Amino acid sequence: MKANVNLFWILAVFFGLVAVTYVVWSLVLTQQIEWAGSTALTLSMLLALFLGFYLNRVHRHQGGELPEDIPSSNIDDGDPEVGHFAPWSWWPIVLAGGAAVMVLGLSVGFWLSFIAVPLLLIAVIGWTFEFYRGYHAH
């Protein structure tokens, strides 16, 4: 995380220098400030400052080094358990279809939403209780 903090501090300085250069250059060439680019570069600098500050505070208060900050660590040291996923499941496809019909109903005709709501409910319930019935029941 220390590398990320340093990266965001460097990005903040870079965006600050580029924003100042951009404003001066636009003043020299056109005698007025070009607001779109100046605002975008200044907000990019502020975003990098906010992220660098936040990550620095988190790094200081976490109570230890992360595996990516230790040169002798392996890739597996930072590999967390992210959960159990069913690669054979058809429910995400049904859920995506229901969500697509819902968005279509909200944008084209509201009557399609009445078809999408039961489809979405069935897909969410089916995906939630997938491991309680059938071949892969626990």
Secondary structure, DSSP 8 states (H G I E B T S, - for coil): -HHHHHHHHHHHHHHHHHHHHHHHHHHHHHSS--HHHHHHHHHHHHHHHHHHHHHHHHHHHSSS--GGG-TT--GGGG--------TT--HHHHHHHHHHHHHHHHHT-THHHHHHHHHHHHHHHHHHTGGGSSTT--
